[in-house]
Amino acid sequence: MQPCVSSSSIFWSRLSRLRSRCLLSLSNSTFSWPGSQQQPVVQKKSKMCRYSSRAGQVAVNLNDEEKGNVLHCLNNLTTEEMRRVFRSGKSLSATIAFEICQHREENGLFSCLEDLNKVKKVGLKTFSAVCENFRKGVDEVELQRGSLDRDLKYFSPLLSPEFVKTIDDVTCIEICIDSAYFSTVNKDLEVTDWDHLPLLGSHYQKQTAAEILEQAHDIVSCLPKSSVYVIESRVARRLTPSYMQLLLFVSRLQMAVQTLINVDLPTTGQHKLFNVKDSFTIKAFDLRVGGERVSSQHVVKCIEDGTFEENVEIEPMLWKRYHRQPTDIFKERYASCLLVSLGFCRHVLNSHKQAASHDGQMNDGDTS
């Protein structure tokens, strides 16, 4: 037989469960009593209210000096400098850094840390990371010196800061199956040369060592005189037997060119040609959308239209040579070659120049 349950016990048990549910809902929400209704209307807190309160708690954990350091960084650093300052965890994405700078230009300087909540794509995690990395402020000298050290790691063999002092211009060389491309940019961001040299296109995969050396000599003889030369090293993702033969030909030709350019290495002990990783250009100009590299031609288009962030001077004759190329493949090679040499001058030479000027100002201050 089933035990007899009275109706009063069922009533009180249901009432107890209803009471616990009401208390749980009231603890996570606020309610108001509209005059037109007799039933209480429960209004949940919005996501923005909960986020703002939690972001405020993060800001409260900072003292006045640390809040001032964070605001100074938000109001003065550029997009690239913000990404360099980040030390812990993942770096600040270029999109969020751009949104912060864009919000600053459109709405004025940040007056308090809560203004960061108004920036697009900035959530609680990004808010906490910004406060954590900017709370100690930024040393301008260390920022430039650290930027220079990070940029030099992309080159092989390693560039020494002492050798960087002697560089006035750089020539990038890009060797392909049918042509060799090169561009020269000086430290004032003036493009002095931008051209290509056709190579032997028939039976290139079966050429002998003598024929490869002869073509390497033709390439070196056509190169303009420069303080340093760089070749971009790209990673091959699709390796087929036929492509391996082409890749082997290009590698042999590059080694021959490198040997001819570094002919004075035994006497001077200093390389003149360096290999640079393709990730250097990708990070220098943000040539990545998702996981794919995008075209370099849109950066060249910005340079030609005058919308690039820095003034790059290119003679009209060189622009005609670029636009005279028959297909986008040739233009992409021209553009890629230009961005490597331009990125070297912008990030390596200018970072060293700014770090040296800061050191000079510090020495003058110590002397006075």
RORO-34655 format. One record per residue (C-alpha): x, y, z. Coordinates in steps of 0.5 Angstrom, whole numbers, padded with zeros to 4 digits, always signed. Example, Ala and Ser with C-alpha at 12.3 -4.5 7.8 and 13.67 -1.06 7.14 Angstrom:
REM RORO-34655
+0025-0009+0016+0027-0002+0014
***
This chain:
REM RORO-34655
+0000+0000+0000+0002+0007-0002+0003+0012+0004-0003+0017+0005+0000+0024+0003-0005+0029+0006-0007+0035+0001-0004+0040+0006+0003+0037+0006+0003+0037-0002+0001+0045-0002+0006+0047+0003+0012+0043-0001+0009+0046-0007+0009+0053-0004+0016+0052-0001+0019+0050-0008+0016+0057-0011+0019+0061-0006+0026+0058-0007+0025+0060-0015+0023+0067-0013+0028+0068-0009+0033+0065-0014+0030+0070-0020+0030+0076-0015+0038+0075-0013+0040+0075-0021+0035+0081-0023+0032+0087-0021+0024+0089-0021+0020+0095-0022+0012+0096-0021+0009+0099-0026+0003+0103-0024-0002+0100-0030-0001+0093-0028-0002+0089-0021+0003+0084-0022+0011+0085-0021+0014+0085-0028+0021+0082-0027+0027+0086-0031+0033+0082-0033+0040+0086-0032+0042+0088-0039+0049+0085-0041+0052+0091-0042+0050+0093-0035+0054+0087-0032+0060+0088-0037+0060+0095-0035+0060+0093-0027+0065+0088-0028+0070+0092-0032+0069+0098-0027+0072+0093-0022+0078+0091-0026+0079+0099-0026+0078+0100-0019+0084+0095-0017+0089+0100-0021+0092+0106-0017+0092+0113-0019+0099+0112-0022+0097+0106-0026+0090+0109-0029+0094+0115-0031+0099+0110-0035+0094+0106-0038+0090+0113-0040+0097+0115-0043+0098+0109-0047+0091+0109-0050+0092+0117-0052+0099+0117-0055+0101+0110-0057+0100+0108-0065+0097+0102-0067+0104+0098-0068+0106+0101-0061+0100+0098-0058+0102+0091-0060+0109+0092-0058+0108+0093-0051+0103+0087-0050+0108+0082-0046+0103+0077-0043+0099+0072-0047+0097+0073-0054+0099+0080-0057+0094+0085-0058+0090+0084-0065+0091+0089-0070+0084+0090-0071+0083+0092-0064+0089+0096-0064+0086+0100-0070+0079+0100-0067+0082+0104-0061+0086+0109-0065+0080+0110-0069+0075+0111-0063+0081+0116-0061+0081+0120-0067+0073+0120-0068+0071+0122-0061+0077+0125-0058+0082+0123-0052+0080+0118-0047+0078+0121-0040+0077+0115-0036+0078+0108-0037+0071+0107-0037+0071+0110-0044+0075+0104-0047+0068+0100-0046+0065+0104-0052+0070+0102-0057+0068+0096-0062+0070+0089-0060+0073+0091-0054+0070+0086-0048+0072+0084-0041+0078+0080-0043+0081+0085-0048+0079+0091-0042+0083+0087-0037+0089+0085-0042+0090+0093-0043+0090+0095-0036+0095+0089-0034+0100+0091-0040+0099+0098-0040+0099+0099-0032+0107+0100-0032+0107+0105-0037+0112+0105-0043+0119+0107-0043+0120+0110-0050+0127+0108-0051+0126+0101-0049+0120+0101-0054+0124+0103-0060+0130+0098-0058+0125+0092-0056+0122+0093-0063+0129+0093-0067+0131+0087-0063+0125+0084-0065+0125+0086-0072+0133+0083-0073+0131+0076-0071+0127+0076-0078+0134+0076-0081+0139+0071-0083+0145+0071-0081+0143+0076-0075+0144+0083-0077+0148+0087-0071+0146+0094-0069+0153+0096-0070+0152+0094-0078+0145+0097-0078+0148+0104-0077+0152+0104-0083+0146+0102-0088+0144+0108-0092+0139+0104-0097+0137+0097-0098+0136+0092-0104+0131+0087-0104+0132+0081-0109+0126+0076-0111+0128+0070-0116+0123+0067-0119+0123+0061-0125+0123+0066-0131+0125+0073-0128+0129+0076-0122+0126+0082-0119+0129+0088-0115+0128+0094-0111+0132+0099-0108+0129+0104-0102+0134+0109-0098+0133+0111-0091+0129+0117-0093+0124+0112-0096+0125+0114-0103+0125+0108-0108+0131+0109-0113+0130+0103-0117+0125+0098-0119+0126+0093-0124+0126+0086-0126+0131+0082-0131+0128+0076-0135+0132+0069-0134+0132+0063-0139+0125+0060-0139+0127+0054-0143+0129+0047-0140+0131+0051-0133+0130+0045-0129+0136+0041-0133+0141+0047-0133+0148+0045-0131+0152+0049-0125+0156+0053-0131+0149+0056-0134+0146+0057-0127+0153+0061-0125+0152+0065-0131+0145+0067-0130+0147+0069-0123+0153+0073-0125+0148+0077-0130+0143+0078-0124+0149+0081-0120+0151+0085-0125+0144+0088-0126+0143+0090-0119+0144+0097-0117+0150+0099-0111+0147+0098-0104+0149+0098-0097+0145+0091-0096+0141+0086-0100+0136+0082-0098+0132+0076-0100+0125+0074-0098+0125+0066-0096+0118+0063-0097+0115+0057-0094+0113+0052-0100+0106+0049-0098+0105+0044-0104+0111+0040-0106+0110+0036-0112+0115+0032-0116+0115+0037-0122+0115+0043-0117+0121+0040-0113+0125+0041-0119+0123+0048-0120+0124+0050-0113+0131+0046-0113+0133+0051-0119+0131+0057-0115+0135+0055-0109+0141+0054-0113+0141+0060-0117+0140+0064-0110+0146+0061-0107+0150+0063-0113+0147+0070-0112+0149+0070-0105+0156+0067-0106+0157+0073-0111+0155+0078-0107+0159+0076-0101+0165+0075-0105+0169+0080-0100+0166+0076-0094+0173+0072-0092+0177+0079-0092+0171+0084-0089+0168+0078-0084+0161+0082-0086+0155+0079-0090+0152+0084-0095+0146+0079-0097+0141+0077-0092+0135+0072-0092+0129+0075-0089+0123+0071-0087+0116+0072-0091+0113+0073-0084+0117+0080-0083+0113+0083-0089+0106+0080-0087+0107+0083-0080+0110+0090-0082+0104+0091-0087+0098+0087-0084+0098+0082-0090+0094+0077-0087+0086+0076-0086+0084+0070-0082+0090+0065-0084+0091+0067-0091+0096+0072-0094+0093+0077-0098+0096+0081-0104+0101+0086-0103+0098+0090-0109+0093+0094-0105+0099+0097-0100+0102+0099-0107+0096+0102-0109+0095+0106-0102+0102+0109-0104+0100+0111-0110+0094+0114-0108+0098+0118-0102+0093+0115-0097+0099+0111-0094+0101+0112-0087+0108+0115-0089+0110+0119-0095+0114+0114-0100+0117+0118-0106+0117+0114-0113+0119+0117-0119+0114+0117-0125+0118+0113-0129+0118+0107-0124+0111+0107-0124+0110+0107-0131+0115+0101-0131+0110+0097-0125+0104+0099-0129+0107+0096-0136+0107+0089-0133+0102+0085-0137+0099+0080-0131+0097+0081-0124+0103+0076-0122+0108+0080-0125+0105+0086-0121+0105+0082-0115+0112+0080-0115+0114+0088-0116+0109+0089-0110+0112+0084-0106+0119+0086-0107+0118+0093-0106+0115+0092-0099+0121+0088-0097+0125+0093-0098+0120+0099-0095+0119+0095-0089+0126+0094-0088+0127+0101-0088+0121+0103-0084+0122+0098-0078+0130+0097-0078+0133+0103-0080+0128+0108-0077+0127+0104-0070+0135+0104-0070+0135+0112-0071+0129+0113-0066+0133+0109-0061+0140+0113-0062+0136+0119-0062+0133+0118-0055+0140+0115-0053+0143+0122-0055+0138+0126-0051+0139+0122-0045+0146+0123-0045+0146+0130-0046+0141+0130-0040+0146+0126-0036+0152+0131-0038+0148+0137-0036
***
